[in-house]
């Protein structure tokens, strides 16, 4: 049995492209970073911590942990805590290319695989009115980088280079390959 260490409905939907035989067990971990970790490896580190936590609860199952981060101007952008924060994030991303990195960890018995997938996303130059209109949809509130490419956030995106599903939150093809390896 596969256990997804995530409550994300988007990840659940994407995992169902690989298998219908899975269950959900969200990881309740402290996501603060105390160790010296390369900025771009933070999602992979958090994915490992999530998978490790759930693997202790389900040691006989294959456990998948994931974490997605948005990076621009050498900083990691999290989920906005308010509409004002969402506005500031979207203004920062406006007209720029940013990186979306999803880190994954798979635990199966004593074996562990860790990996990351990187996608470049370029936003159109956004007016204040466009940003406010998007925020009014409520879409930015629970998403890293304050947007969801699979919904109305797609209207902000000029182009992507890389895996679309990675931006949604789960690099499906790469994850499937790694599951077959383990």
N, C-alpha and C positions, 0 to 999 in steps of 0.2 A: 504494500500500500504506500502511496505517496502522501506526504503531509506537507501542506503549504503553510509556512510560518508567517502568514499575512492575513489581515482582515480586509484587504483591498478587493472590492468587487471587480475592478479592472483586471487585477492579476488572476483572480479566480476564473474570469471569463477567458483570458488568454491561455491559462493552463489547460482549460478544457479543449483547446486545439490540439494538445499533446495527448491528453488522456482524460477519460471521464472517471477514472478510478483514483480519486483523491479525496482527502478530507482537509478541513481547515482547523488550524490551531494557532491563533495569533500569539506572537511572542511578546511577553510583557517584560521588556528590558529597559534599562537606563540607556538612552541613546546619546548621552554626552560622551565626548571623546576626551579621555584622560591621558592616553599615551601619545607619543610623538608619531603621528601617522601622516604620510604624504597626503596632501589635500585631496588629490584625485583618487586616492585609495579608500577614502572614508566610506563611500557606499558599500564597497566590498567588505570592509571591516565590520560595518553594522549588519550586513547580511550574514556574515559568519556568526556574530553574536546571537542573532535571532535564531538561526538554524541550530546552533549549539544548545541554546536554551530549550527549544522544542525537541531536539534529539534526545535530551535527558528524559523527557516525558514519554517519548515514543522510540526507544532504542532499537526496536526490530523493524522500523519502517524507514523508508527513504524520505529524508526531510529536506525541503528547499526553503532557504531564506533569501530575501531580496531587499534591496534598498536602492532608491533612485535619488540622485542629486542633480541639481542644476548649477552650473558653474559659469561665471562671467567675471571678467576683470580680476582674475586670480582670487575669487571668493566663491564660497558655496552659498547658494540661495535656498533657504528652506521654504516651508509652508507659511503663508502670511497669517498673522494673528489677528488682523483687522483689515477692513477695507482700505484704510489709509496705508497700511503696510503693503497690501496688494498693489495699490496705485504706484507706490515707490518702486516696487520690484518690476512692474511692467514698464514703467518709465525707464528704468535702468536697462531693460532688455530691448527697448524700442530701437529699431534700426541697427541692431548688432547681431553678431553670431555668438551663440553660447553653446556650451557642451551639456549634453544630458548623459550622465553615466549611471548605469544600473549595475550594481554589484550583486553577485549571486554566490551562494554557498550551498553545496549539496553534501549531506551526511548520509552515508549508507554503511551500517556496521561501523567498522573502524576506519573506513575510507572517507576522505574529505576532498572535495574539489572546490576551488575558489576561482572566480573569474569575473571580469568586467566587460561590458559592452559600451562603446562610446558612439554617440550620434551628434553631429553638428546641426544646430537649428538656427536659421536666420529669420529674424522678425522684420516685418515692414516697419517703417517709421510710423509711430502711432501718435495721433493727436490726443490731447487730454480728454476730449469728448469720446473718442473711440475706447480709450481705457476705461472711462467711467461707465460707458454702455456695457462693456464686457463684465466689469465688476458687478453691475446690477443683475446679471444673470445668476449670481451666486456661485458660479463655476470655480473661481480661483481659491475659494476658502480652504479646501483640503488637498491642494496640489502643490508639490514642489515647484518653485518658479512662478507660482500664481496663475498657471494656465493648464488646461487639458487639451492636448492636440486632437483628441478623438471627438471633441464637441465643438462648441462655439469658439474655443481657442484656436481652432484651425484657421479662422479668419485673420489671425494675427501673423501667421507663419508664411514667410515668402518662399522658403525652400528648406529642405533637409538633405543632409548627406549622411547616409547610414541607415540603420534599422528603425523603421517607423514604430514597430511594436516596443522597441526599447524606450522610446519617448513616452509611450502609454504606460510603461512600467514593468515589462517583462520581455526580454529578448528571446522570443519563442524558438526560433530556429537554432540559435546557439545553445539554449538550455536543452532542447531536445537532443542535440549532438552529445552534450556533456552527460545527460542521463543515460544515453546509450553506452557511453564510455565507462561509466561507473557500474 
